[in-house]
Amino acid sequence: MSTHPTNDQLQAEHIQSLHQQLLADIETLHAKETSLKDYETRLRSLLERSAGSTTPFQAGKLDGTTVDLDAAWEKFHRSQALFEAERRAFKDERLLLREQLAAVKKREEDVARRESWIERREKEFATTAAAAVVVPTTPPGKRSLTTAPFLAVKSMFTRGS
C-alpha cells in the first residue's frame, strides 16, 4: 500500500482547510459587525445629545461678543462636519461588510458544491473499481541494442543445425 495521499485526498484536505478558513473569516466578520454596531449606537447617542442642546458648546456662558459666538459656531460646524464624515465612513464600512459577507456565503456554497461533487466522484470510483477486473498484461520483451548481435549469431547457428 502506498503512503502517499491521492489527488482526491489532497483536494479533500484543501477543501477542508478552505472551509475552516471560511469559518474563521465568518467569526471575524461577526466580531467586526458587533463592534461597528456598538460604534453606531455611540454615534447616535452623541447625535441625540447634540441635537437636544441649543448651544454649540456647553463649556460656559458667552459674554455676548460676536467673536466668541462666531468661534463657537465654527467649532460646532467643524464637529458636525467630522460627525458626517464618520457617519459616511461607517456607512461605507457597513456596505463593505455586507459585500464581504455575501462573498463568504458564496464561497461556502462553492465549497459545499465541491464537497458533494467529490463525494459523488469517490462513489463512482468505488463502484467502477469494484466492477472492473484488472487483467495484468506483460509487455513484449524489448530488445536492447546490446542483445541484438547475440540474437543474430544465435539465429545463424540454429538455422544450420
C-alpha positions as YAML, in Angstrom:
chain: A
units: angstrom
residues:
- id: 1
  name: MET
  ca: [0.00, 0.00, 0.00]
- id: 2
  name: SER
  ca: [1.18, 3.47, -0.81]
- id: 3
  name: THR
  ca: [1.58, 6.01, 1.98]
- id: 4
  name: HIS
  ca: [1.35, 8.91, -0.45]
- id: 5
  name: PRO
  ca: [-2.02, 10.68, -0.42]
- id: 6
  name: THR
  ca: [-4.00, 10.55, -3.62]
- id: 7
  name: ASN
  ca: [-5.06, 13.59, -5.59]
- id: 8
  name: ASP
  ca: [-8.62, 13.26, -4.26]
- id: 9
  name: GLN
  ca: [-7.34, 13.15, -0.70]
- id: 10
  name: LEU
  ca: [-5.25, 16.26, -1.30]
- id: 11
  name: GLN
  ca: [-8.26, 18.04, -2.78]
- id: 12
  name: ALA
  ca: [-10.41, 16.99, 0.17]
- id: 13
  name: GLU
  ca: [-7.80, 18.27, 2.62]
- id: 14
  name: HIS
  ca: [-7.53, 21.53, 0.69]
- id: 15
  name: ILE
  ca: [-11.29, 21.96, 0.71]
- id: 16
  name: GLN
  ca: [-11.37, 21.18, 4.44]
- id: 17
  name: SER
  ca: [-8.73, 23.83, 5.11]
- id: 18
  name: LEU
  ca: [-10.68, 26.34, 2.99]
- id: 19
  name: HIS
  ca: [-13.82, 25.51, 4.96]
- id: 20
  name: GLN
  ca: [-12.01, 26.11, 8.26]
- id: 21
  name: GLN
  ca: [-10.64, 29.37, 6.93]
- id: 22
  name: LEU
  ca: [-14.14, 30.47, 5.92]
- id: 23
  name: LEU
  ca: [-15.45, 29.70, 9.39]
- id: 24
  name: ALA
  ca: [-12.65, 31.77, 10.93]
- id: 25
  name: ASP
  ca: [-13.40, 34.63, 8.50]
- id: 26
  name: ILE
  ca: [-17.09, 34.50, 9.42]
- id: 27
  name: GLU
  ca: [-16.23, 34.73, 13.12]
- id: 28
  name: THR
  ca: [-14.02, 37.73, 12.45]
- id: 29
  name: LEU
  ca: [-16.72, 39.42, 10.39]
- id: 30
  name: HIS
  ca: [-19.29, 38.85, 13.15]
- id: 31
  name: ALA
  ca: [-16.92, 40.41, 15.69]
- id: 32
  name: LYS
  ca: [-16.37, 43.42, 13.41]
- id: 33
  name: GLU
  ca: [-20.10, 43.75, 12.84]
- id: 34
  name: THR
  ca: [-20.75, 43.77, 16.58]
- id: 35
  name: SER
  ca: [-18.03, 46.37, 17.08]
- id: 36
  name: LEU
  ca: [-19.47, 48.54, 14.33]
- id: 37
  name: LYS
  ca: [-22.98, 48.29, 15.80]
- id: 38
  name: ASP
  ca: [-21.65, 49.41, 19.18]
- id: 39
  name: TYR
  ca: [-19.86, 52.29, 17.49]
- id: 40
  name: GLU
  ca: [-23.06, 53.24, 15.65]
- id: 41
  name: THR
  ca: [-25.05, 53.36, 18.90]
- id: 42
  name: ARG
  ca: [-22.40, 55.60, 20.49]
- id: 43
  name: LEU
  ca: [-22.50, 57.94, 17.49]
- id: 44
  name: ARG
  ca: [-26.30, 58.03, 17.56]
- id: 45
  name: SER
  ca: [-26.31, 58.86, 21.28]
- id: 46
  name: LEU
  ca: [-23.81, 61.65, 20.63]
- id: 47
  name: LEU
  ca: [-26.03, 62.96, 17.84]
- id: 48
  name: GLU
  ca: [-29.09, 62.88, 20.07]
- id: 49
  name: ARG
  ca: [-27.25, 64.74, 22.82]
- id: 50
  name: SER
  ca: [-26.00, 67.37, 20.39]
- id: 51
  name: ALA
  ca: [-29.46, 67.73, 18.80]
- id: 52
  name: GLY
  ca: [-31.05, 68.21, 22.24]
- id: 53
  name: SER
  ca: [-28.85, 71.19, 23.13]
- id: 54
  name: THR
  ca: [-29.46, 74.59, 21.61]
- id: 55
  name: THR
  ca: [-25.96, 75.93, 22.18]
- id: 56
  name: PRO
  ca: [-22.96, 74.85, 20.14]
- id: 57
  name: PHE
  ca: [-20.98, 74.04, 23.28]
- id: 58
  name: GLN
  ca: [-21.79, 73.76, 26.93]
- id: 59
  name: ALA
  ca: [-18.46, 74.70, 28.47]
- id: 60
  name: GLY
  ca: [-19.60, 78.01, 29.83]
- id: 61
  name: LYS
  ca: [-21.57, 81.14, 29.16]
- id: 62
  name: LEU
  ca: [-20.72, 83.54, 26.40]
- id: 63
  name: ASP
  ca: [-20.07, 87.21, 27.07]
- id: 64
  name: GLY
  ca: [-22.18, 88.06, 24.10]
- id: 65
  name: THR
  ca: [-19.33, 89.15, 21.85]
- id: 66
  name: THR
  ca: [-19.61, 88.20, 18.24]
- id: 67
  name: VAL
  ca: [-16.04, 86.88, 18.13]
- id: 68
  name: ASP
  ca: [-16.79, 84.29, 20.82]
- id: 69
  name: LEU
  ca: [-20.10, 83.43, 19.22]
- id: 70
  name: ASP
  ca: [-18.52, 83.04, 15.78]
- id: 71
  name: ALA
  ca: [-15.77, 80.84, 17.24]
- id: 72
  name: ALA
  ca: [-18.38, 78.69, 18.97]
- id: 73
  name: TRP
  ca: [-20.40, 78.29, 15.81]
- id: 74
  name: GLU
  ca: [-17.23, 77.49, 13.84]
- id: 75
  name: LYS
  ca: [-16.40, 74.81, 16.42]
- id: 76
  name: PHE
  ca: [-19.94, 73.47, 16.13]
- id: 77
  name: HIS
  ca: [-19.80, 73.32, 12.33]
- id: 78
  name: ARG
  ca: [-16.42, 71.56, 12.40]
- id: 79
  name: SER
  ca: [-17.75, 68.95, 14.83]
- id: 80
  name: GLN
  ca: [-20.83, 68.45, 12.63]
- id: 81
  name: ALA
  ca: [-18.60, 68.00, 9.58]
- id: 82
  name: LEU
  ca: [-16.45, 65.48, 11.46]
- id: 83
  name: PHE
  ca: [-19.57, 63.64, 12.56]
- id: 84
  name: GLU
  ca: [-20.87, 63.49, 8.99]
- id: 85
  name: ALA
  ca: [-17.52, 62.20, 7.76]
- id: 86
  name: GLU
  ca: [-17.60, 59.48, 10.43]
- id: 87
  name: ARG
  ca: [-21.17, 58.60, 9.50]
- id: 88
  name: ARG
  ca: [-20.24, 58.26, 5.83]
- id: 89
  name: ALA
  ca: [-17.21, 56.14, 6.72]
- id: 90
  name: PHE
  ca: [-19.38, 53.94, 8.90]
- id: 91
  name: LYS
  ca: [-21.88, 53.56, 6.08]
- id: 92
  name: ASP
  ca: [-19.08, 52.59, 3.68]
- id: 93
  name: GLU
  ca: [-17.72, 50.07, 6.18]
- id: 94
  name: ARG
  ca: [-21.19, 48.59, 6.65]
- id: 95
  name: LEU
  ca: [-21.63, 48.22, 2.88]
- id: 96
  name: LEU
  ca: [-18.18, 46.64, 2.61]
- id: 97
  name: LEU
  ca: [-19.08, 44.24, 5.41]
- id: 98
  name: ARG
  ca: [-22.25, 43.24, 3.57]
- id: 99
  name: GLU
  ca: [-20.25, 42.60, 0.39]
- id: 100
  name: GLN
  ca: [-17.70, 40.53, 2.29]
- id: 101
  name: LEU
  ca: [-20.44, 38.54, 3.98]
- id: 102
  name: ALA
  ca: [-22.04, 37.84, 0.60]
- id: 103
  name: ALA
  ca: [-18.67, 36.73, -0.75]
- id: 104
  name: VAL
  ca: [-18.18, 34.41, 2.23]
- id: 105
  name: LYS
  ca: [-21.63, 32.91, 1.70]
- id: 106
  name: LYS
  ca: [-20.84, 32.36, -1.97]
- id: 107
  name: ARG
  ca: [-17.55, 30.69, -1.05]
- id: 108
  name: GLU
  ca: [-19.39, 28.45, 1.43]
- id: 109
  name: GLU
  ca: [-21.83, 27.42, -1.29]
- id: 110
  name: ASP
  ca: [-18.94, 26.71, -3.67]
- id: 111
  name: VAL
  ca: [-17.20, 24.58, -1.06]
- id: 112
  name: ALA
  ca: [-20.40, 22.66, -0.33]
- id: 113
  name: ARG
  ca: [-20.92, 22.06, -4.05]
- id: 114
  name: ARG
  ca: [-17.32, 20.87, -4.45]
- id: 115
  name: GLU
  ca: [-17.67, 18.56, -1.44]
- id: 116
  name: SER
  ca: [-20.79, 16.96, -2.91]
- id: 117
  name: TRP
  ca: [-19.03, 16.60, -6.27]
- id: 118
  name: ILE
  ca: [-16.07, 14.92, -4.57]
- id: 119
  name: GLU
  ca: [-18.38, 12.53, -2.72]
- id: 120
  name: ARG
  ca: [-20.10, 11.58, -5.99]
- id: 121
  name: ARG
  ca: [-16.77, 11.06, -7.74]
- id: 122
  name: GLU
  ca: [-15.49, 8.90, -4.87]
- id: 123
  name: LYS
  ca: [-18.64, 6.76, -5.08]
- id: 124
  name: GLU
  ca: [-18.24, 6.45, -8.85]
- id: 125
  name: PHE
  ca: [-14.60, 5.44, -8.47]
- id: 126
  name: ALA
  ca: [-15.50, 2.92, -5.79]
- id: 127
  name: THR
  ca: [-18.17, 1.30, -7.99]
- id: 128
  name: THR
  ca: [-16.01, 1.25, -11.10]
- id: 129
  name: ALA
  ca: [-13.03, -0.14, -9.19]
- id: 130
  name: ALA
  ca: [-15.15, -2.94, -7.73]
- id: 131
  name: ALA
  ca: [-16.70, -3.78, -11.10]
- id: 132
  name: ALA
  ca: [-13.54, -3.64, -13.15]
- id: 133
  name: VAL
  ca: [-11.39, -6.73, -13.32]
- id: 134
  name: VAL
  ca: [-7.79, -5.91, -13.85]
- id: 135
  name: VAL
  ca: [-6.01, -8.38, -16.12]
- id: 136
  name: PRO
  ca: [-2.28, -7.97, -15.81]
- id: 137
  name: THR
  ca: [-0.64, -7.85, -19.17]
- id: 138
  name: THR
  ca: [3.06, -8.19, -19.66]
- id: 139
  name: PRO
  ca: [4.53, -6.09, -22.35]
- id: 140
  name: PRO
  ca: [6.54, -7.91, -25.01]
- id: 141
  name: GLY
  ca: [10.20, -8.05, -24.21]
- id: 142
  name: LYS
  ca: [12.10, -5.17, -25.58]
- id: 143
  name: ARG
  ca: [15.31, -5.91, -27.31]
- id: 144
  name: SER
  ca: [18.13, -3.70, -26.45]
- id: 145
  name: LEU
  ca: [20.94, -2.70, -28.73]
- id: 146
  name: THR
  ca: [23.46, -4.88, -26.91]
- id: 147
  name: THR
  ca: [21.43, -8.11, -27.21]
- id: 148
  name: ALA
  ca: [20.74, -7.75, -30.94]
- id: 149
  name: PRO
  ca: [24.15, -9.04, -32.14]
- id: 150
  name: PHE
  ca: [23.95, -12.10, -29.89]
- id: 151
  name: LEU
  ca: [20.45, -12.93, -31.13]
- id: 152
  name: ALA
  ca: [21.62, -12.61, -34.72]
- id: 153
  name: VAL
  ca: [24.50, -15.04, -34.09]
- id: 154
  name: LYS
  ca: [22.19, -17.44, -32.28]
- id: 155
  name: SER
  ca: [19.74, -17.45, -35.18]
- id: 156
  name: MET
  ca: [22.58, -18.19, -37.61]
- id: 157
  name: PHE
  ca: [23.75, -21.19, -35.64]
- id: 158
  name: THR
  ca: [20.27, -22.57, -35.03]
- id: 159
  name: ARG
  ca: [19.37, -22.46, -38.75]
- id: 160
  name: GLY
  ca: [22.32, -24.51, -39.73]
- id: 161
  name: SER
  ca: [21.51, -27.36, -37.40]
...
